[in-house]
Amino acid sequence: MDALHGRAASSGSSSHILDELKAEYEQTQRELKEIDLLIQQTGGEVDRLAQRNAQAASRMKQLEVNIDTVPRADLQAVYAEAQEAQKRLIMMKGQLEKLQSDQHNLSRLTNALNRSVNAVSDAAPGAGIHSEAADSGQPAIVRIIETQEQERQRLVKQLHDGPAQSLTNLILQAEICERLFDHDAKRARSELGNLKTAVTSTFQKVRDFMFDLRPMMLDDLGLMPTLKRYVDSFAEKSGVPIALTVTGNERRFTGYKEMALFRIVQDLLSNVRQHAHATRAQVFMDLTEDAVRVTVEDNGSGFDVAETLTARKGIGLSTLRERVEMMGGQVQIDSALGRGTKVSLILPLP
């Protein structure tokens, strides 16, 4: 009788997992169809803008042949129109590339979910075996896949909105300078000054992006100096004051654990910026003989922990907890609506 109840419980659990995976699969299918439609619309707009850009370029060439006799106002108007057409075309091309990247990522996620649905379907019916992998392994795989795809999408968006867009503007400014040299050297020098400023700003953005992606000073100087610099930079960019407190014996330890701890603090502060609506935050790090304790606390809006961890929106925290537990650590999440969030973890050190 007990075995019968066990099989019934297993079947119910597997059925629940299967329903969740199917719902997730259907949702990604709907999102994929929406992106397909957007790609078609954006592609049509790119074609129209390409024609408009070609016409503007043709008018510029006609004017350049008779540049000495063309009124200055007409020349400026044509150049402004050509610049606007080119800028709009590049912007729409960038948007099309982003949609195509999102389409690719969603397609991969859809295929992964489809494989997960098939795997759970094969394991669930009639086998009479309660598989822990069916209850926890498959959802963990889905969460990991989703987290990876979300991170890739975030990086693509950052590249598109940051360095890629800045480089596009630099190309436009360089072309303006090139055309101005022949008939307006003073304005060309002014535009070159603007170009130099824009290059400096873009270079700094690229450096910041590289630091967020993989801080090289983490390998050279270790976790503490890297974390201090990151917290200062994060506070400046986000406008949220952050206090970093480090106690204990500061020292180097295993490289992958330094990187893991940096990523954990990075992810938690990202949550503070994106979701918490906090006015201040604190990061505590205590290094003892055999462990490191980290706490990230904010005074933001908070959330229902149980509800968030079981919902799709809790994928980041769930993955963080799994990551820490895989390294032999523990995580505690303390939060409630209206009273902020405190995430604490302890990670053993050899």
Residue frames relative to the residue before (quaternion, step in Angstrom):
aa qw qx qy qz dx dy dz
M 1.0000 0.0000 0.0000 0.0000 0.00 0.00 0.00
D 0.6505 0.5126 -0.3179 0.4616 3.60 0.97 -0.90
A 0.6382 0.5248 -0.3261 0.4593 3.56 1.01 -0.81
L 0.6293 0.5382 -0.3280 0.4548 3.56 1.08 -0.81
H 0.6553 0.4957 -0.3117 0.4772 3.56 0.96 -0.88
G 0.6311 0.5437 -0.3310 0.4434 3.59 1.03 -0.78
R 0.6649 0.4877 -0.3077 0.4748 3.54 0.99 -0.85
A 0.6298 0.5307 -0.3376 0.4558 3.58 1.02 -0.72
A 0.6541 0.5068 -0.3117 0.4671 3.57 0.97 -0.86
S 0.6400 0.5283 -0.3176 0.4587 3.54 1.01 -0.87
S 0.6569 0.5164 -0.3086 0.4546 3.56 0.94 -0.92
G 0.6612 0.5081 -0.3111 0.4558 3.58 0.99 -0.87
S 0.6506 0.5151 -0.3118 0.4628 3.56 1.00 -0.86
S 0.6617 0.5017 -0.3056 0.4658 3.58 0.91 -0.91
S 0.6367 0.5319 -0.3234 0.4552 3.56 1.03 -0.81
H 0.6435 0.5186 -0.3201 0.4632 3.57 1.03 -0.82
I 0.6459 0.5090 -0.3170 0.4725 3.60 0.95 -0.84
L 0.6508 0.5263 -0.3120 0.4495 3.55 0.96 -0.92
D 0.6419 0.5201 -0.3225 0.4621 3.59 0.98 -0.84
E 0.6542 0.5130 -0.3166 0.4567 3.58 0.96 -0.85
L 0.6673 0.5001 -0.3018 0.4620 3.57 0.92 -0.89
K 0.6439 0.5159 -0.3229 0.4636 3.57 1.00 -0.81
A 0.6420 0.5172 -0.3225 0.4651 3.59 0.98 -0.85
E 0.6489 0.5105 -0.3089 0.4721 3.57 1.00 -0.84
Y 0.6430 0.5263 -0.3142 0.4592 3.56 0.99 -0.84
E 0.6621 0.5016 -0.3029 0.4672 3.59 0.93 -0.88
Q 0.6392 0.5282 -0.3272 0.4532 3.58 1.03 -0.79
T 0.6749 0.4765 -0.3034 0.4747 3.59 0.90 -0.84
Q 0.5998 0.5499 -0.3596 0.4566 3.59 1.11 -0.60
R 0.6525 0.5032 -0.3147 0.4712 3.58 0.99 -0.84
E 0.6527 0.5096 -0.3121 0.4657 3.58 0.97 -0.87
L 0.6320 0.5381 -0.3263 0.4523 3.57 1.05 -0.77
K 0.6489 0.5071 -0.3200 0.4684 3.60 0.98 -0.79
E 0.6367 0.5262 -0.3283 0.4581 3.58 1.02 -0.80
I 0.6666 0.4901 -0.3054 0.4713 3.58 0.96 -0.86
D 0.5949 0.5614 -0.3606 0.4482 3.61 1.05 -0.72
L 0.6651 0.4977 -0.2969 0.4709 3.57 0.96 -0.91
L 0.6533 0.5130 -0.3103 0.4623 3.59 0.96 -0.87
I 0.6315 0.5300 -0.3342 0.4567 3.58 1.03 -0.77
Q 0.6387 0.5195 -0.3268 0.4641 3.59 0.99 -0.81
Q 0.6795 0.4882 -0.2932 0.4626 3.59 0.90 -0.93
T 0.6786 0.4886 -0.2916 0.4646 3.57 0.92 -0.93
G 0.6241 0.5408 -0.3387 0.4510 3.58 1.03 -0.76
G 0.6395 0.5168 -0.3169 0.4729 3.58 1.03 -0.77
E 0.6506 0.5075 -0.3110 0.4717 3.57 1.02 -0.81
V 0.6211 0.5333 -0.3380 0.4643 3.60 1.03 -0.75
D 0.6429 0.5176 -0.3257 0.4612 3.61 0.95 -0.82
R 0.6658 0.4949 -0.3089 0.4652 3.61 0.92 -0.88
L 0.6717 0.4908 -0.2982 0.4681 3.57 0.95 -0.85
A 0.6041 0.5519 -0.3565 0.4509 3.59 1.09 -0.64
Q 0.6419 0.5062 -0.3160 0.4815 3.59 1.04 -0.79
R 0.6533 0.5089 -0.3079 0.4684 3.56 0.96 -0.89
N 0.6504 0.5153 -0.3136 0.4616 3.59 0.99 -0.81
A 0.6390 0.5232 -0.3190 0.4650 3.57 1.03 -0.79
Q 0.6470 0.5130 -0.3153 0.4678 3.58 1.01 -0.81
A 0.6523 0.5096 -0.3130 0.4656 3.58 1.00 -0.85
A 0.6445 0.5164 -0.3187 0.4652 3.59 1.00 -0.80
S 0.6340 0.5292 -0.3251 0.4607 3.58 1.05 -0.76
R 0.6489 0.5082 -0.3190 0.4679 3.60 0.99 -0.83
M 0.6310 0.5344 -0.3358 0.4510 3.59 1.01 -0.77
K 0.6546 0.5111 -0.3208 0.4553 3.57 0.93 -0.84
Q 0.6341 0.5267 -0.3311 0.4592 3.59 1.03 -0.76
L 0.6715 0.4934 -0.2937 0.4684 3.56 1.00 -0.82
E 0.6357 0.5478 -0.3349 0.4286 3.58 1.01 -0.78
V 0.5901 0.5694 -0.3675 0.4387 3.58 1.15 -0.57
N 0.7855 0.2226 -0.1008 0.5685 3.59 1.06 -0.85
I 0.1475 0.8583 -0.4854 0.0780 3.57 1.09 0.69
D 0.6373 0.5511 -0.3327 0.4236 3.62 1.12 -0.61
T 0.7458 0.3953 -0.2187 0.4895 3.59 1.11 -0.57
V 0.5706 0.5981 -0.3883 0.4073 3.62 1.21 -0.26
P 0.5011 -0.6487 0.4737 0.3221 3.63 -0.88 0.88
R 0.5931 -0.6126 0.3990 0.3374 3.54 -1.05 0.86
A 0.6381 0.5404 -0.3279 0.4397 3.59 1.01 -0.84
D 0.6533 0.5026 -0.3136 0.4715 3.58 0.99 -0.83
L 0.6415 0.5319 -0.3226 0.4489 3.55 1.00 -0.83
Q 0.6664 0.4984 -0.3019 0.4652 3.57 0.93 -0.89
A 0.6432 0.5340 -0.3236 0.4431 3.57 1.02 -0.83
V 0.6720 0.4906 -0.3007 0.4662 3.57 0.94 -0.87
Y 0.6470 0.5121 -0.3202 0.4655 3.57 0.98 -0.82
A 0.6471 0.5201 -0.3159 0.4592 3.59 0.98 -0.86
E 0.6543 0.5099 -0.3081 0.4659 3.56 1.01 -0.86
A 0.6586 0.5021 -0.3119 0.4657 3.58 0.97 -0.85
Q 0.6508 0.5174 -0.3183 0.4555 3.57 0.97 -0.84
E 0.6610 0.5026 -0.3053 0.4662 3.57 0.96 -0.87
A 0.6438 0.5212 -0.3217 0.4587 3.60 0.99 -0.82
Q 0.6751 0.4880 -0.2975 0.4665 3.57 0.95 -0.87
K 0.6454 0.5242 -0.3193 0.4546 3.56 0.98 -0.86
R 0.6594 0.5049 -0.3024 0.4678 3.57 0.97 -0.89
L 0.6429 0.5252 -0.3227 0.4547 3.58 0.99 -0.82
I 0.6721 0.4896 -0.3038 0.4651 3.59 0.88 -0.92
M 0.6382 0.5321 -0.3291 0.4487 3.56 1.00 -0.81
M 0.6861 0.4725 -0.2859 0.4735 3.58 0.92 -0.90
K 0.6074 0.5328 -0.3569 0.4688 3.59 1.08 -0.61
G 0.6392 0.5193 -0.3200 0.4683 3.56 1.03 -0.80
Q 0.6475 0.5091 -0.3167 0.4704 3.56 1.01 -0.82
L 0.6387 0.5197 -0.3263 0.4642 3.58 1.01 -0.79
E 0.6459 0.5164 -0.3214 0.4615 3.60 0.97 -0.82
K 0.6448 0.5138 -0.3226 0.4649 3.58 1.00 -0.79
L 0.6477 0.5062 -0.3196 0.4713 3.59 0.97 -0.84
Q 0.6546 0.5047 -0.3186 0.4640 3.58 0.96 -0.79
S 0.6286 0.5142 -0.3340 0.4784 3.59 1.08 -0.71
D 0.6448 0.5079 -0.3198 0.4734 3.60 0.98 -0.84
Q 0.6238 0.5401 -0.3307 0.4579 3.57 1.05 -0.80
H 0.6513 0.5134 -0.3089 0.4657 3.58 0.96 -0.88
N 0.6756 0.4955 -0.2978 0.4576 3.59 0.90 -0.93
L 0.6625 0.4980 -0.3078 0.4673 3.58 0.98 -0.84
S 0.6184 0.5413 -0.3456 0.4530 3.58 1.04 -0.72
R 0.6534 0.4974 -0.3136 0.4768 3.57 0.99 -0.84
L 0.6532 0.5050 -0.3190 0.4654 3.57 0.97 -0.83
T 0.6308 0.5342 -0.3303 0.4557 3.59 0.99 -0.81
N 0.6633 0.4991 -0.3078 0.4649 3.58 0.93 -0.86
A 0.6461 0.5146 -0.3215 0.4630 3.58 1.01 -0.81
L 0.6583 0.4972 -0.3109 0.4719 3.58 0.96 -0.84
N 0.6256 0.5380 -0.3383 0.4525 3.57 1.02 -0.76
R 0.6517 0.4972 -0.3139 0.4792 3.58 0.99 -0.81
S 0.6421 0.5222 -0.3266 0.4565 3.58 1.02 -0.78
V 0.6314 0.5261 -0.3288 0.4652 3.59 0.98 -0.85
N 0.6707 0.4969 -0.3016 0.4608 3.58 0.90 -0.91
A 0.6493 0.5246 -0.3225 0.4462 3.59 0.99 -0.83
V 0.6784 0.4704 -0.2925 0.4827 3.59 0.92 -0.91
S 0.6287 0.5372 -0.3387 0.4488 3.60 1.00 -0.77
D 0.6668 0.4993 -0.3076 0.4599 3.58 0.98 -0.80
A 0.7133 0.4678 -0.2638 0.4504 3.57 1.01 -0.82
A 0.6787 0.5633 -0.2998 0.3635 3.57 1.01 -0.79
P 0.7805 0.4111 -0.2618 0.3915 3.61 0.45 -1.10
G 0.9017 0.0882 -0.0614 0.4188 3.53 -1.12 0.90
A 0.5361 0.6532 -0.4175 0.3340 3.61 1.16 -0.19
G 0.2672 -0.7992 0.4987 0.2028 3.57 1.11 -0.64
I 0.5858 0.5513 -0.3756 0.4602 3.60 1.23 0.39
H 0.2917 -0.7454 0.5754 0.1676 3.54 -0.87 0.99
S 0.0759 -0.8268 0.5574 0.0007 3.56 -0.21 1.27
E 0.4116 -0.7055 0.5197 0.2504 3.57 -0.76 1.02
A 0.5935 0.5692 -0.3723 0.4303 3.57 1.09 -0.60
A 0.6363 0.5275 -0.3361 0.4517 3.56 1.07 -0.70
D 0.7001 0.4595 -0.2775 0.4708 3.58 1.05 -0.73
S 0.8329 0.1981 -0.0808 0.5104 3.57 0.86 -0.90
G 0.6403 0.5729 -0.3426 0.3802 3.59 0.96 -0.80
Q 0.7022 0.4753 -0.2872 0.4456 3.57 0.76 -0.98
P 0.6653 0.4731 -0.3345 0.4708 3.65 0.80 -0.81
A 0.6176 0.5369 -0.3493 0.4564 3.60 1.04 -0.69
I 0.6385 0.5162 -0.3261 0.4685 3.58 0.99 -0.83
V 0.6512 0.5092 -0.3152 0.4662 3.56 0.93 -0.89
R 0.6554 0.5112 -0.3194 0.4551 3.58 0.92 -0.87
I 0.6520 0.5117 -0.3188 0.4598 3.56 0.95 -0.84
I 0.6476 0.5120 -0.3154 0.4681 3.57 0.95 -0.88
E 0.6697 0.4960 -0.3013 0.4634 3.57 0.88 -0.93
T 0.6445 0.5181 -0.3258 0.4583 3.58 0.96 -0.83
Q 0.6477 0.5118 -0.3211 0.4641 3.58 0.95 -0.84
E 0.6829 0.4812 -0.2941 0.4644 3.57 0.89 -0.89
Q 0.6244 0.5248 -0.3374 0.4699 3.59 1.04 -0.73
E 0.6517 0.5063 -0.3172 0.4672 3.57 0.99 -0.81
R 0.6463 0.5047 -0.3257 0.4706 3.58 0.97 -0.79
Q 0.6446 0.5127 -0.3216 0.4670 3.58 0.97 -0.81
R 0.6387 0.5239 -0.3262 0.4596 3.57 1.02 -0.81
L 0.6631 0.4983 -0.3056 0.4675 3.57 0.96 -0.85
V 0.6353 0.5206 -0.3286 0.4662 3.59 0.98 -0.83
K 0.6600 0.5029 -0.3083 0.4652 3.58 0.94 -0.88
Q 0.6481 0.5123 -0.3194 0.4642 3.58 0.97 -0.83
L 0.6544 0.5016 -0.3114 0.4724 3.57 0.97 -0.84
H 0.6737 0.5021 -0.2961 0.4543 3.57 0.95 -0.90
D 0.7411 0.4168 -0.2342 0.4714 3.57 0.82 -0.99
G 0.7341 0.4103 -0.2285 0.4904 3.59 1.16 -0.56
P 0.8405 0.2016 -0.1196 0.4886 3.61 -0.29 -1.23
A 0.6636 0.5166 -0.3312 0.4279 3.61 0.85 -0.88
Q 0.6771 0.4763 -0.2933 0.4782 3.58 0.91 -0.91
S 0.6412 0.5241 -0.3254 0.4564 3.59 1.01 -0.79
L 0.6574 0.5018 -0.3132 0.4668 3.58 0.97 -0.84
T 0.5945 0.5551 -0.3537 0.4617 3.57 1.11 -0.66
N 0.6712 0.4886 -0.2923 0.4747 3.57 0.91 -0.91
L 0.6234 0.5382 -0.3439 0.4511 3.59 1.04 -0.74
I 0.6320 0.5292 -0.3305 0.4597 3.58 0.99 -0.80
L 0.6554 0.5086 -0.3105 0.4640 3.57 0.95 -0.88
Q 0.6698 0.4960 -0.3043 0.4613 3.59 0.90 -0.90
A 0.6342 0.5272 -0.3303 0.4590 3.59 1.01 -0.78
E 0.6566 0.5030 -0.3114 0.4679 3.59 0.98 -0.81
I 0.6166 0.5346 -0.3411 0.4664 3.58 1.06 -0.73
C 0.6479 0.5192 -0.3115 0.4622 3.58 0.94 -0.93
E 0.6504 0.5379 -0.3152 0.4339 3.55 0.93 -0.93
R 0.7073 0.4593 -0.2637 0.4683 3.58 0.94 -0.86
L 0.6680 0.5263 -0.3023 0.4306 3.57 1.09 -0.67
F 0.5478 0.6582 -0.3995 0.3274 3.60 1.09 -0.60
D 0.6832 0.5236 -0.2973 0.4133 3.60 0.98 -0.80
H 0.8396 0.1948 -0.0714 0.5020 3.63 1.00 -0.68
D 0.7887 0.1458 -0.1102 0.5870 3.63 1.23 -0.10
A 0.1252 -0.8496 0.5095 0.0540 3.58 0.42 1.26
K 0.6235 0.5547 -0.3480 0.4270 3.60 1.02 -0.74
R 0.6864 0.4560 -0.2842 0.4901 3.56 0.90 -0.90
A 0.6023 0.5623 -0.3566 0.4403 3.57 1.11 -0.66
R 0.6468 0.5055 -0.3220 0.4717 3.58 0.99 -0.81
S 0.6326 0.5311 -0.3271 0.4591 3.57 1.05 -0.77
E 0.6632 0.4960 -0.2966 0.4756 3.55 0.98 -0.87
L 0.6162 0.5406 -0.3449 0.4572 3.59 1.09 -0.65
G 0.6177 0.5314 -0.3369 0.4718 3.57 1.09 -0.70
N 0.6509 0.5006 -0.3070 0.4811 3.57 1.01 -0.85
L 0.6361 0.5349 -0.3241 0.4519 3.56 1.06 -0.80
K 0.6436 0.5222 -0.3210 0.4583 3.58 0.97 -0.84
T 0.6441 0.5133 -0.3150 0.4716 3.58 1.00 -0.83
A 0.6658 0.5052 -0.2996 0.4601 3.57 0.96 -0.90
V 0.6270 0.5292 -0.3358 0.4627 3.61 1.04 -0.77
T 0.6487 0.5182 -0.3170 0.4583 3.58 0.95 -0.86
S 0.6628 0.5040 -0.3004 0.4652 3.56 0.97 -0.90
T 0.6574 0.5090 -0.3064 0.4635 3.58 0.98 -0.87
F 0.6260 0.5386 -0.3336 0.4547 3.57 1.01 -0.80
Q 0.6560 0.5028 -0.3120 0.4685 3.59 0.97 -0.81
K 0.6310 0.5306 -0.3286 0.4608 3.58 1.04 -0.80
V 0.6496 0.5089 -0.3164 0.4679 3.57 0.99 -0.85
R 0.6430 0.5163 -0.3235 0.4640 3.59 0.98 -0.81
D 0.6469 0.5071 -0.3182 0.4724 3.59 0.98 -0.83
F 0.6435 0.5228 -0.3185 0.4596 3.56 1.00 -0.85
M 0.6596 0.5005 -0.3052 0.4705 3.59 0.96 -0.86
F 0.6314 0.5304 -0.3367 0.4545 3.58 1.01 -0.75
D 0.6653 0.4917 -0.3043 0.4721 3.57 0.93 -0.89
L 0.6771 0.5059 -0.2924 0.4474 3.55 1.01 -0.83
R 0.7678 -0.1894 0.1539 0.5924 3.57 0.89 -0.92
P 0.2011 -0.8122 0.5362 0.1115 3.62 -0.03 1.26
M 0.3704 -0.7546 0.4979 0.2134 3.58 -0.54 1.17
M 0.6139 0.5641 -0.3611 0.4178 3.58 1.10 -0.59
L 0.5094 0.6287 -0.4296 0.4008 3.59 1.23 -0.24
D 0.6748 0.4703 -0.2869 0.4911 3.58 1.03 -0.78
D 0.7202 0.4667 -0.2548 0.4455 3.57 0.98 -0.85
L 0.8273 0.2444 -0.0838 0.4989 3.58 0.79 -1.06
G 0.5420 -0.6400 0.3984 0.3714 3.58 1.17 -0.39
L 0.7602 -0.4396 0.2667 0.3972 3.51 -1.39 0.12
M 0.7009 0.5195 -0.3093 0.3784 3.60 0.69 -1.04
P 0.6832 0.4563 -0.3123 0.4769 3.65 0.77 -0.88
T 0.6404 0.5267 -0.3236 0.4558 3.59 1.02 -0.81
L 0.6682 0.5016 -0.2979 0.4616 3.56 0.94 -0.90
K 0.6355 0.5269 -0.3350 0.4542 3.59 0.97 -0.78
R 0.6652 0.4858 -0.3111 0.4740 3.56 0.91 -0.85
Y 0.6598 0.5163 -0.3185 0.4435 3.58 0.92 -0.87
V 0.6553 0.5106 -0.3178 0.4571 3.60 0.91 -0.88
D 0.6448 0.5119 -0.3252 0.4652 3.61 0.95 -0.83
S 0.6734 0.4915 -0.2904 0.4698 3.58 0.92 -0.93
F 0.6454 0.5260 -0.3193 0.4526 3.57 0.97 -0.87
A 0.6601 0.5120 -0.3103 0.4537 3.58 0.91 -0.92
E 0.6549 0.5192 -0.3118 0.4521 3.58 1.00 -0.83
K 0.7183 0.4510 -0.2570 0.4632 3.58 0.89 -0.93
S 0.7381 0.4282 -0.2365 0.4646 3.59 0.93 -0.86
G 0.3910 -0.7236 0.4832 0.3003 3.59 1.15 -0.55
V 0.5740 0.5587 -0.3835 0.4597 3.59 1.28 0.18
P 0.3644 -0.7340 0.5212 0.2382 3.63 -0.53 1.08
I 0.0455 -0.8032 0.5937 -0.0164 3.57 -0.86 1.00
A 0.1880 -0.7703 0.6021 0.0940 3.55 -0.86 1.01
L 0.1420 -0.7800 0.6067 0.0575 3.56 -0.85 1.04
T 0.0323 -0.7944 0.6061 -0.0241 3.56 -0.75 1.10
V 0.0490 -0.7911 0.6097 -0.0119 3.57 -0.74 1.10
T 0.0170 -0.7904 0.6120 -0.0197 3.58 -0.82 1.03
G 0.6711 0.4859 -0.3696 0.4207 3.52 -1.27 0.36
N 0.6848 -0.4876 0.3680 0.3973 3.52 -1.32 -0.20
E 0.2650 -0.7775 0.5507 0.1484 3.58 -0.30 1.27
R 0.1913 0.7753 -0.5737 0.1818 3.56 -0.77 1.04
R 0.5397 -0.5852 0.4882 0.3577 3.53 -1.32 0.17
F 0.0220 0.7716 -0.6352 -0.0268 3.54 -1.23 0.54
T 0.8262 -0.2745 0.1263 0.4754 3.56 -1.33 0.05
G 0.5722 -0.6578 0.3812 0.3075 3.55 -0.88 1.06
Y 0.6957 0.4756 -0.3028 0.4450 3.58 0.82 -0.90
K 0.6397 0.5032 -0.3377 0.4727 3.60 1.13 -0.54
E 0.5965 0.5340 -0.3644 0.4757 3.60 1.08 -0.60
M 0.6726 0.4820 -0.2992 0.4751 3.57 0.91 -0.90
A 0.6408 0.5301 -0.3288 0.4475 3.59 0.95 -0.83
L 0.6748 0.4845 -0.2999 0.4689 3.60 0.91 -0.88
F 0.6249 0.5243 -0.3427 0.4659 3.58 1.01 -0.74
R 0.6704 0.4942 -0.3026 0.4635 3.59 0.89 -0.92
I 0.6283 0.5412 -0.3432 0.4411 3.58 1.00 -0.78
V 0.6724 0.4688 -0.2968 0.4899 3.59 0.87 -0.94
Q 0.6228 0.5471 -0.3307 0.4511 3.59 1.01 -0.80
D 0.6858 0.4801 -0.2827 0.4684 3.59 0.87 -0.94
L 0.6664 0.5014 -0.3105 0.4563 3.59 0.93 -0.85
L 0.6621 0.4772 -0.3135 0.4855 3.60 0.97 -0.74
S 0.5947 0.5473 -0.3606 0.4657 3.58 1.12 -0.59
N 0.6310 0.5164 -0.3267 0.4779 3.59 1.06 -0.73
V 0.6139 0.5464 -0.3436 0.4544 3.57 1.04 -0.78
R 0.6979 0.4754 -0.2770 0.4586 3.57 0.89 -0.94
Q 0.7585 0.4281 -0.2224 0.4381 3.58 0.82 -0.96
H 0.8363 0.2559 -0.0814 0.4781 3.58 0.91 -0.85
A 0.6954 0.5516 -0.2953 0.3535 3.59 0.95 -0.82
H 0.1975 -0.7858 0.5503 0.2017 3.62 1.11 -0.67
A 0.2865 0.7906 -0.4896 0.2304 3.56 1.04 0.83
T 0.3538 -0.7108 0.5648 0.2250 3.56 -1.30 0.45
R 0.7883 0.0234 -0.0581 0.6121 3.58 1.26 -0.08
A 0.0783 -0.7787 0.6212 0.0389 3.54 -1.29 0.45
Q 0.1948 -0.7694 0.5999 0.1012 3.54 -1.28 0.43
V 0.1201 -0.7568 0.6385 0.0718 3.52 -1.14 0.74
F 0.0784 -0.7860 0.6132 0.0077 3.57 -0.76 1.11
M 0.0161 0.7808 -0.6243 0.0166 3.56 -1.00 0.83
D 0.0361 -0.8018 0.5954 -0.0362 3.55 -0.70 1.14
L 0.1337 -0.7961 0.5882 0.0483 3.57 -0.65 1.14
T 0.0991 -0.7839 0.6124 0.0273 3.54 -0.68 1.15
E 0.7668 -0.3627 0.2532 0.4651 3.55 -1.27 -0.14
D 0.8441 0.1705 -0.0300 0.5076 3.56 0.87 -0.99
A 0.7858 0.2224 -0.1391 0.5601 3.62 1.20 0.15
V 0.2352 -0.7184 0.6253 0.1940 3.52 -1.35 0.23
R 0.1655 -0.7816 0.5974 0.0697 3.55 -0.93 0.97
V 0.0654 -0.8005 0.5956 -0.0139 3.56 -0.81 1.06
T 0.0050 -0.7779 0.6283 -0.0143 3.56 -1.02 0.88
V 0.0592 -0.7596 0.6473 0.0213 3.55 -0.97 0.95
E 0.0067 0.8228 -0.5617 0.0866 3.55 -0.56 1.21
D 0.0146 -0.7944 0.6072 0.0056 3.58 -1.06 0.75
N 0.4273 -0.6945 0.5192 0.2560 3.56 -1.29 0.31
G 0.3173 0.8044 -0.4508 0.2213 3.56 1.19 0.61
S 0.8005 -0.3476 0.2365 0.4271 3.51 -1.35 -0.35
G 0.3458 -0.7647 0.4871 0.2416 3.60 1.16 -0.43
F 0.1281 -0.7815 0.6059 0.0763 3.56 -1.32 0.02
D 0.5486 -0.5689 0.4892 0.3689 3.53 -1.35 0.19
V 0.3997 -0.7682 0.4456 0.2271 3.57 -0.34 1.26
A 0.6883 0.4885 -0.2991 0.4451 3.60 0.76 -1.03
E 0.6752 0.4989 -0.2987 0.4539 3.56 0.90 -0.92
T 0.6784 0.5073 -0.2919 0.4441 3.59 0.93 -0.91
L 0.6817 0.5004 -0.2991 0.4420 3.58 0.92 -0.88
T 0.7033 0.4348 -0.2742 0.4910 3.59 1.12 -0.52
A 0.6466 0.5084 -0.3210 0.4695 3.59 1.25 -0.25
R 0.6905 -0.4792 0.3548 0.4095 3.54 -1.30 0.29
K 0.6607 0.5309 -0.3208 0.4227 3.59 1.00 -0.77
G 0.6552 0.5157 -0.3229 0.4477 3.60 1.21 -0.25
I 0.3171 0.7954 -0.4785 0.1947 3.57 1.25 0.20
G 0.6424 0.5440 -0.3300 0.4271 3.60 1.01 -0.78
L 0.6879 0.4659 -0.2774 0.4824 3.58 0.88 -0.94
S 0.6323 0.5287 -0.3367 0.4553 3.59 0.99 -0.75
T 0.6724 0.4832 -0.2965 0.4760 3.56 0.93 -0.87
L 0.6104 0.5456 -0.3461 0.4582 3.59 1.05 -0.74
R 0.6570 0.5065 -0.3093 0.4649 3.57 0.91 -0.92
E 0.6592 0.5033 -0.3157 0.4608 3.60 0.90 -0.86
R 0.6338 0.5431 -0.3263 0.4437 3.58 1.01 -0.84
V 0.6804 0.4814 -0.2877 0.4717 3.57 0.91 -0.93
E 0.6738 0.5001 -0.3054 0.4501 3.59 0.90 -0.88
M 0.6059 0.5511 -0.3556 0.4502 3.60 1.11 -0.62
M 0.7019 0.4144 -0.2598 0.5178 3.60 1.19 -0.53
G 0.6276 -0.5848 0.3235 0.3993 3.58 1.23 0.36
G 0.5665 0.6166 -0.3748 0.3979 3.58 1.25 0.24
Q 0.3411 -0.7089 0.5779 0.2169 3.52 -1.40 -0.11
V 0.1657 -0.7768 0.6028 0.0756 3.54 -1.17 0.69
Q 0.0700 -0.7690 0.6340 0.0407 3.55 -1.09 0.78
I 0.1216 -0.7910 0.5987 0.0337 3.56 -0.83 1.05
D 0.0258 -0.8004 0.5974 -0.0421 3.55 -0.64 1.15
S 0.2973 0.7450 -0.5473 0.2386 3.59 -0.53 1.17
A 0.0260 0.7597 -0.6497 -0.0079 3.52 -1.30 0.34
L 0.6390 -0.5422 0.3747 0.3966 3.55 -1.14 0.57
G 0.8390 0.2098 -0.1685 0.4730 3.54 -0.86 1.02
R 0.7761 0.3305 -0.2103 0.4942 3.65 1.12 -0.06
G 0.6774 -0.5538 0.2959 0.3833 3.56 0.99 0.78
T 0.3643 -0.7164 0.5617 0.1963 3.53 -1.39 -0.03
K 0.0484 -0.7687 0.6376 0.0165 3.52 -1.14 0.78
V 0.0415 -0.7852 0.6177 -0.0104 3.56 -0.66 1.15
S 0.0364 -0.8029 0.5940 -0.0330 3.56 -0.69 1.13
L 0.0243 0.7932 -0.6082 0.0191 3.54 -1.06 0.72
I 0.1601 -0.7503 0.6326 0.1064 3.52 -1.26 0.52
L 0.0708 -0.8019 0.5932 -0.0113 3.53 -0.83 1.04
P 0.3884 -0.7362 0.4973 0.2447 3.62 -0.64 1.04
L 0.2030 -0.7597 0.6077 0.1110 3.54 -1.15 0.75
P 0.4718 -0.6712 0.4789 0.3122 3.61 -0.92 0.78
